[in-house]
Amino acid sequence: MKYLFGPIVSRRLGVSLGVDILPPKTCNLNCIYCEVGSTTSLTNTIAEYSPTEEIIRELDEYLASRPAIDSITFSGSGEPTIHSGIGKIIRHLVKNYPAYKVSVLTNGTLLWKKEIREALSPAHLVLPSLDAASEKAFRKINAPEKSLDINKIIDGLEIFCREFSGEVWLEIFISPGINDTDEEIQLLISAVKKIKPHKVQLNSLDRPGTIKGLIKEPLEKMEYIRKTMTQAGIEHVEITGHYDKTSAEHAIPFTAENLKDIIERRPQTLEDILAAFDINRNDLEKQLQLFIDRGIIHTEDQDRGRFYVLNKK
């Protein structure tokens, strides 16, 4: 599949079919923690980066058998809202496949644009991110395209939450020493209270980022931030990521192509892959070693374990 990947087991979305509508790595941010890798095309231009009709055709072919999935999720190699055809694809899915939830992972930077809010309006769930409420922290964590302004982004998130009929789960990625100070947390609290999402999800480093030396925020500090937000009157604040050992309840039939697809989109540990696929450990280790021997992937050791990472061409 060219534009689809998985399905994979998502901690937030269940069994999720990924839709990747951008060539890697096209985005208007170059976040220090991005598990996809550094942005190679930093742009804020809205355009048809991949043929919209081809994406729809591939979705139709895959969904014709009515597979057992929970969500069709726009995610992958960059910021999906800069693709001019995302609204058409979402409308097609909602109209023709009503049994499935349509979810959009977005960095939320363009929701101040009316046409972007309208494009996402038929979706069931939108998961934007907001990692900073100060310009200084925003530029340090997200390294945005120069025209982006954090106050305009926050305004756009607020308008979208007010207009959108589905649910909005706001993700905040906590970066030690940057946005975890009391001052930055208070600014984030003010922004969240203005935006009014249905849920706030706090996350920290889980897979290798774009620069060396990044560390995961300790659970104790994450709990402190969650408690501080809750005490400030923000409801439904939760900590996501691999702080607990909850295992997946679903498994997807294994193919070498699907394995390569999920590693291409996100570095994976052995346990991540075992949770996603119906395959035993020995067979998976053999397939991963085969990929290593062929120069397709390599390994990187991080706090959470050994990650399998796609080699850049």
Backbone torsions as a table, in degrees:
resi	resn	phi	psi	omega
1	MET	NA	136.6	-176.5
2	LYS	-88.6	-39.2	-174.9
3	TYR	-112.0	-10.9	-179.2
4	LEU	-110.1	149.8	174.2
5	PHE	-145.1	153.5	-175.0
6	GLY	90.7	-147.9	5.1
7	PRO	-63.9	151.9	176.1
8	ILE	-124.3	159.2	177.6
9	VAL	-87.9	114.5	-179.5
10	SER	-100.5	136.4	179.7
11	ARG	-65.0	-26.3	-176.9
12	ARG	-100.6	-28.3	-169.1
13	LEU	-118.4	3.0	-178.5
14	GLY	77.6	-142.8	177.7
15	VAL	-80.4	112.3	-168.3
16	SER	-120.3	128.0	172.6
17	LEU	-91.0	117.4	-178.7
18	GLY	-80.7	139.9	175.5
19	VAL	-120.7	115.3	-175.5
20	ASP	-113.0	103.2	-170.2
21	ILE	-102.3	10.2	-179.2
22	LEU	-126.8	147.7	172.1
23	PRO	-71.8	145.0	-180.0
24	PRO	-71.8	143.9	-17.3
25	LYS	-112.3	101.6	-174.9
26	THR	-105.5	117.7	-173.8
27	CYS	-160.0	163.4	174.5
28	ASN	-100.1	4.7	172.4
29	LEU	-128.3	159.8	174.4
30	ASN	-133.1	66.3	-171.0
31	CYS	-62.9	140.3	-176.9
32	ILE	-65.8	-24.0	-176.1
33	TYR	-98.9	1.3	-169.8
34	CYS	-60.7	123.9	-178.0
35	GLU	-78.2	-10.6	176.6
36	VAL	-81.7	-22.0	-178.7
37	GLY	115.1	177.3	-178.3
38	SER	-65.6	145.9	177.3
39	THR	-70.9	125.8	178.9
40	THR	-97.7	-20.6	175.4
41	SER	-129.1	92.8	-179.1
42	LEU	-86.4	107.5	-174.0
43	THR	-148.2	149.3	174.8
44	ASN	-113.9	14.1	-178.2
45	THR	-81.3	128.2	176.0
46	ILE	-87.0	122.2	-175.7
47	ALA	-156.7	170.4	178.0
48	GLU	-89.5	85.3	-174.2
49	TYR	-71.7	-27.8	173.7
50	SER	-133.9	147.0	-176.4
51	PRO	-60.7	118.7	-176.6
52	THR	-58.6	-44.0	-177.3
53	GLU	-66.7	-33.0	177.0
54	GLU	-66.9	-39.4	178.3
55	ILE	-63.3	-45.4	179.0
56	ILE	-62.5	-41.2	179.9
57	ARG	-62.7	-42.8	179.4
58	GLU	-65.8	-38.9	175.6
59	LEU	-62.2	-45.0	-180.0
60	ASP	-60.5	-42.7	-179.6
61	GLU	-63.3	-41.5	-178.0
62	TYR	-73.1	-41.6	-174.2
63	LEU	-81.9	-6.7	-178.8
64	ALA	-59.1	-30.9	-178.6
65	SER	-87.2	3.6	-179.1
66	ARG	51.6	61.7	-178.2
67	PRO	-64.3	157.4	-178.6
68	ALA	-83.6	84.7	177.4
69	ILE	-128.1	158.6	-179.5
70	ASP	-97.0	-34.9	-174.3
71	SER	-142.6	142.6	167.1
72	ILE	-102.4	115.4	-165.3
73	THR	-120.5	121.2	175.0
74	PHE	-77.3	116.8	-175.2
75	SER	-163.3	-177.2	172.1
76	GLY	123.9	-117.8	-163.7
77	SER	-94.7	14.5	-179.9
78	GLY	167.8	-165.0	-177.7
79	GLU	-86.1	109.4	-171.9
80	PRO	-65.7	-22.8	-176.3
81	THR	-74.8	-8.9	174.3
82	ILE	-84.5	-3.3	173.6
83	HIS	-84.6	122.1	-174.5
84	SER	-66.2	-17.2	-176.9
85	GLY	-98.5	5.8	-174.6
86	ILE	-62.3	-37.7	179.3
87	GLY	-63.0	-41.4	179.2
88	LYS	-64.4	-40.3	-179.7
89	ILE	-67.0	-44.0	179.3
90	ILE	-61.6	-45.8	180.0
91	ARG	-60.7	-39.8	178.8
92	HIS	-62.0	-43.5	-179.1
93	LEU	-66.6	-45.9	-178.3
94	VAL	-63.6	-39.1	-178.3
95	LYS	-72.5	-42.7	-170.2
96	ASN	-98.3	-16.8	-178.0
97	TYR	-134.5	63.8	-173.8
98	PRO	-66.3	-13.6	-179.1
99	ALA	-74.1	-15.4	-175.0
100	TYR	-106.8	143.8	171.7
101	LYS	-78.0	136.8	174.9
102	VAL	-106.1	120.4	-176.9
103	SER	-120.2	148.1	-179.7
104	VAL	-129.5	119.2	171.0
105	LEU	-91.0	121.2	-175.6
106	THR	-141.0	152.7	175.1
107	ASN	-81.4	-2.8	172.6
108	GLY	72.7	8.7	-172.7
109	THR	-74.7	-19.5	-173.8
110	LEU	-113.7	13.4	-178.4
111	LEU	-72.0	-8.3	173.0
112	TRP	-73.9	-13.6	177.4
113	LYS	-86.2	126.3	-178.3
114	LYS	-58.8	-40.6	-176.8
115	GLU	-66.0	-29.3	177.5
116	ILE	-74.5	-41.8	177.5
117	ARG	-61.5	-40.4	178.6
118	GLU	-67.0	-36.6	179.9
119	ALA	-63.9	-37.1	-177.9
120	LEU	-87.8	-10.3	-171.8
121	SER	-58.5	-32.0	179.5
122	PRO	-76.6	-13.0	-177.4
123	ALA	-64.5	160.4	179.1
124	HIS	-91.1	-33.8	-176.1
125	LEU	-142.5	130.0	175.4
126	VAL	-121.4	131.6	-177.0
127	LEU	-120.1	84.4	178.7
128	PRO	-83.7	164.2	175.9
129	SER	-116.9	153.7	173.5
130	LEU	-149.6	102.1	-173.0
131	ASP	-95.0	-10.6	-178.5
132	ALA	-158.0	151.8	175.7
133	ALA	-117.2	2.6	173.4
134	SER	-113.1	147.7	-178.3
135	GLU	-62.1	-37.9	-178.2
136	LYS	-62.9	-49.5	-179.8
137	ALA	-68.4	-36.9	178.0
138	PHE	-57.2	-47.1	-177.3
139	ARG	-72.1	-30.8	179.9
140	LYS	-74.5	-40.4	-177.9
141	ILE	-82.6	-46.0	-169.3
142	ASN	-101.0	-13.4	178.9
143	ALA	40.5	63.6	-171.2
144	PRO	-75.9	162.4	167.0
145	GLU	-57.9	139.9	-164.4
146	LYS	-59.5	-23.9	-176.9
147	SER	-80.5	-12.3	-175.8
148	LEU	-76.1	141.5	-176.8
149	ASP	-128.9	127.6	-172.7
150	ILE	-64.2	-36.3	-180.0
151	ASN	-67.3	-37.6	177.3
152	LYS	-66.6	-37.6	178.5
153	ILE	-63.9	-44.9	179.1
154	ILE	-63.2	-41.3	176.3
155	ASP	-59.8	-42.3	179.9
156	GLY	-64.1	-40.2	176.9
157	LEU	-62.7	-41.1	179.4
158	GLU	-63.3	-44.9	179.4
159	ILE	-64.1	-42.9	-178.6
160	PHE	-62.2	-45.8	180.0
161	CYS	-62.3	-32.4	179.6
162	ARG	-72.4	-35.2	-175.1
163	GLU	-90.5	-31.4	-169.2
164	PHE	-71.8	135.3	-177.8
165	SER	-88.8	-15.0	177.3
166	GLY	-89.6	-158.3	180.0
167	GLU	-102.3	149.2	176.9
168	VAL	-124.1	120.6	175.6
169	TRP	-110.8	113.4	-176.1
170	LEU	-90.5	122.8	178.3
171	GLU	-99.2	135.0	175.7
172	ILE	-121.8	118.3	179.7
173	PHE	-91.3	120.1	-176.9
174	ILE	-91.5	122.2	-179.6
175	SER	-113.2	114.1	-177.5
176	PRO	-53.1	131.1	177.2
177	GLY	82.9	-2.4	-178.9
178	ILE	-118.8	-61.8	-177.6
179	ASN	-117.4	18.5	179.2
180	ASP	-105.7	9.4	175.6
181	THR	-76.4	159.2	179.7
182	ASP	-59.0	-37.7	180.0
183	GLU	-63.8	-47.0	-179.2
184	GLU	-67.3	-37.1	179.2
185	ILE	-64.8	-39.9	178.4
186	GLN	-64.7	-37.9	176.7
187	LEU	-65.4	-40.5	177.6
188	LEU	-65.0	-40.0	178.2
189	ILE	-59.9	-45.0	179.0
190	SER	-61.2	-40.7	179.9
191	ALA	-66.4	-44.9	-178.9
192	VAL	-63.2	-40.3	179.4
193	LYS	-65.4	-29.3	175.6
194	LYS	-75.3	-41.2	-175.3
195	ILE	-72.0	-43.4	179.5
196	LYS	62.4	56.8	174.5
197	PRO	-73.2	165.5	177.7
198	HIS	-71.4	-28.2	-175.5
199	LYS	-153.1	147.2	173.1
200	VAL	-116.4	128.8	-179.9
201	GLN	-118.6	118.6	179.1
202	LEU	-91.6	130.9	-177.1
203	ASN	-133.4	160.9	174.1
204	SER	-146.6	-179.5	-171.0
205	LEU	-54.3	128.4	-178.6
206	ASP	-125.5	-33.0	179.1
207	ARG	-130.0	166.5	-179.4
208	PRO	-55.7	134.3	178.6
209	GLY	-92.2	-160.3	-175.6
210	THR	-90.3	-15.2	179.1
211	ILE	-129.0	153.3	-179.6
212	LYS	-75.9	155.1	173.4
213	GLY	89.8	-1.8	176.9
214	LEU	-69.8	142.7	179.8
215	ILE	-126.4	160.9	179.2
216	LYS	-83.8	139.3	175.7
217	GLU	-66.6	129.7	179.3
218	PRO	-59.7	149.6	-178.4
219	LEU	-58.8	-36.2	-179.1
220	GLU	-60.9	-41.0	179.8
221	LYS	-71.6	-37.1	177.1
222	MET	-62.3	-40.9	178.1
223	GLU	-64.9	-38.1	177.7
224	TYR	-62.3	-43.4	179.9
225	ILE	-66.2	-43.4	178.3
226	ARG	-59.7	-45.9	-179.1
227	LYS	-64.6	-40.2	179.1
228	THR	-62.0	-41.7	178.4
229	MET	-66.5	-42.3	-179.9
230	THR	-63.4	-43.7	179.4
231	GLN	-65.8	-23.3	177.9
232	ALA	-82.0	-0.1	176.4
233	GLY	100.5	8.5	178.1
234	ILE	-88.9	122.8	-179.0
235	GLU	-91.2	159.5	173.3
236	HIS	57.8	54.9	173.5
237	VAL	-102.4	125.6	-178.9
238	GLU	-134.2	157.5	177.3
239	ILE	-100.6	126.1	178.4
240	THR	-108.9	-174.0	-178.9
241	GLY	92.8	-175.7	-173.4
242	HIS	-93.6	57.3	172.0
243	TYR	-88.5	-17.3	176.9
244	ASP	-122.3	177.2	-173.8
245	LYS	-111.2	26.7	178.6
246	THR	-59.7	127.8	-177.9
247	SER	-99.1	158.1	-179.7
248	ALA	-74.3	149.1	-179.9
249	GLU	-100.8	-4.7	-178.1
250	HIS	-120.7	155.7	174.7
251	ALA	-140.1	142.0	-176.7
252	ILE	-103.4	139.7	176.4
253	PRO	-53.4	136.5	-173.5
254	PHE	-88.0	136.0	165.4
255	THR	-139.2	153.7	178.2
256	ALA	-61.9	-34.8	179.2
257	GLU	-65.0	-44.6	178.4
258	ASN	-64.2	-37.2	177.4
259	LEU	-61.9	-47.1	179.1
260	LYS	-62.3	-38.4	-179.3
261	ASP	-61.3	-46.4	-175.8
262	ILE	-73.6	-31.1	176.2
263	ILE	-70.9	-33.7	177.9
264	GLU	-63.8	-38.4	-178.3
265	ARG	-82.2	-35.9	-177.0
266	ARG	-147.4	131.0	169.7
267	PRO	-56.7	143.5	-174.3
268	GLN	-131.9	144.2	168.1
269	THR	-86.9	168.9	176.6
270	LEU	-59.4	-40.6	-179.1
271	GLU	-67.6	-36.6	176.1
272	ASP	-57.7	-46.1	-175.4
273	ILE	-70.3	-40.8	178.6
274	LEU	-62.4	-33.2	178.5
275	ALA	-71.1	-24.9	-175.3
276	ALA	-90.8	-31.4	-170.6
277	PHE	-118.1	154.8	173.8
278	ASP	-87.1	82.8	-178.5
279	ILE	-154.0	146.0	178.5
280	ASN	-84.3	161.7	-172.9
281	ARG	-59.8	-44.0	-176.9
282	ASN	-63.2	-44.5	179.8
283	ASP	-65.6	-38.1	179.1
284	LEU	-66.4	-43.8	179.6
285	GLU	-60.8	-38.0	177.6
286	LYS	-64.1	-42.8	-179.6
287	GLN	-66.7	-40.9	178.7
288	LEU	-64.5	-40.7	178.0
289	GLN	-64.9	-36.2	176.8
290	LEU	-62.1	-42.8	176.2
291	PHE	-62.0	-40.2	178.9
292	ILE	-65.1	-45.7	-179.4
293	ASP	-61.4	-31.8	-179.8
294	ARG	-86.4	-1.1	178.6
295	GLY	77.0	19.5	-179.0
296	ILE	-82.4	-39.0	-178.1
297	ILE	-133.2	167.3	170.8
298	HIS	-140.8	174.2	-179.6
299	THR	-112.5	149.2	174.1
300	GLU	-135.7	130.2	179.9
301	ASP	-89.6	127.3	178.3
302	GLN	-128.7	178.5	-178.2
303	ASP	-56.8	-37.8	-176.8
304	ARG	-83.1	-4.8	179.0
305	GLY	134.9	-163.4	-179.6
306	ARG	-90.7	123.8	-179.2
307	PHE	-102.7	143.5	173.1
308	TYR	-98.2	123.0	-170.0
309	VAL	-124.9	137.0	179.2
310	LEU	-70.4	136.2	175.2
311	ASN	-73.6	135.1	177.7
312	LYS	-76.1	138.7	179.4
313	LYS	-78.7	NA	NA
